[in-house]
Amino acid sequence: MKYPVLTLKPGRDVHVRNRHHAIYKNAFTSLDGVETGVIAEVRSSDGDFLCYATINTKAYIAGRAIAFEEGDPLGLMSLAIRRAVKLRSAFFQNSDTIAYRLINAEGDSLPGLIVDRYGDTLVLQATTLGMDRLRGWIADELTKIVGALSIYEKSSGSSRKSEGLEPREGWMRENGPEEVTFKERGLTYKISLSGSQKTGFFLDQREMRSIVRSLAPGRTVLDCCSYVGGFSVSALAGGAASADAVDYDAAALERAKEHVKINGIAPEQFQTFSEDVFDFLRRRPLPREYDLIVLDPPAFAKRSSDTDQAKGAYTDLNRMAMQALCPGGLLLTCSCSYQIDHALFQTIVFHAARQANRNVRILGRHRQAFDHPINLYHPETDYLKSLMLWIE
């Protein structure tokens, strides 16, 4: 099959030669006559082959590189899917964890495609126009490579809006169960596929949930922005004396209570508070004294223009958490805002410590889950960071 050939302006090929997946609209000499959503061959101003890319002529990032080798681009994409599946098979062979990320977008050289596995169900997100056009082909490839599993699509979010796409949600093949039950490190969780956040669960925090579980014995825990209680359940399973979960989503907190129950934890050890986390932390007195607090808020900076406002929000949140902790308490503080990099996040935490007038030591940094690989050529995949702090 022949693909349209697009040329980059002189000097605009450096990032692509370095295998970065994003090609900005103003890097092309022209996009006239190109049908949006197609796969195109991209060449340098000297005529050198650079990559195959999906094209969205109306988006700021007009090209998304899907293969940097010559050949059949769909065949190369299929190979990338197989490599992604093979990587997970090396690390997820035990039945105590059957939920993990199968494809991590640029982290697996498949920009705009996220696939999470929950047991016998796959949840697919197509966040770019190119992947949206290929979604049927992708579902067929997943069925061939992974097996005849149910595939549910949850394609939504601000990234689709910037691509000119409407949200789409529903079963891609035969209908499967509305609720999916799965295990993570021996703990049981249940998610509703429709109406839930992301693909249903925050799989990228698995390693940090395990760390909290190991540090929890005897502690009183506050789980801020808890969603369905992943950190709370992990802490209680690890021997925490109690856990309080705070989240604005009342339905998510009801599911957190269910998770406590199905894991055999005494319900009196767990309380929920359906309210804004800032309002909760400003309350005096707090419901109890805490010696382990988890801060895992949503992204405060989704665009570079949000950075200043986000810095203020992260500083306030961390300051109040430090003020609420008992001496010798632990604070796990996280940020999933790519615009707030690791160095800036540590600086924010420094200012929060100064304002709280607490001595703070870093005990550890984020432990990356192996199913969320970071593409060395595409640093934007390194979005999640966290610090484990000792508060004196």
Salt bridges, closest charged atoms under 4 A:
ASP13 OD2 - ARG17 NE 2.86
GLU41 OE2 - ARG43 NH2 2.58
ASP48 OD2 - ARG17 NH2 3.12
GLU69 OE2 - ARG19 NH1 3.57
GLU106 OE2 - HIS378 NE2 3.96
ASP108 OD2 - ARG88 NH2 2.73
ASP116 OD1 - ARG101 NE 2.65
ASP132 OD1 - ARG160 NH1 2.94
ASP132 OD1 - ARG168 NH1 2.59
ASP140 OD1 - ARG173 NH2 2.41
GLU141 OE2 - LYS144 NZ 2.81
GLU153 OE1 - ARG135 NH2 2.55
GLU153 OE2 - ARG168 NH1 3.48
GLU163 OE2 - ARG64 NH2 3.15
GLU169 OE2 - LYS154 NZ 3.46
GLU179 OE2 - ARG255 NH2 2.68
GLU184 OE1 - ARG206 NE 3.88
GLU184 OE2 - ARG209 NE 2.83
GLU207 OE2 - ARG185 NH2 2.64
GLU207 OE1 - ARG367 NH1 3.98
ASP244 OD2 - ARG288 NE 2.99
GLU254 OE2 - LYS257 NZ 3.17
GLU258 OE2 - LYS190 NZ 2.87
GLU258 OE1 - ARG255 NE 3.06
GLU275 OE2 - ARG283 NH2 2.35
ASP279 OD1 - ARG282 NH1 3.27
ASP306 OD2 - ARG303 NH2 3.66
ASP308 OD1 - LYS311 NZ 3.61
ASP316 OD1 - ARG319 NH2 3.54
ASP371 OD2 - ARG206 NH2 2.84
ASP371 OD1 - HIS372 ND1 3.28
GLU380 OE1 - HIS20 NE2 3.01
GLU380 OE1 - HIS378 NE2 3.48
ASP382 OD2 - HIS342 NE2 3.28
GLU392 OE2 - ARG361 NH2 2.34
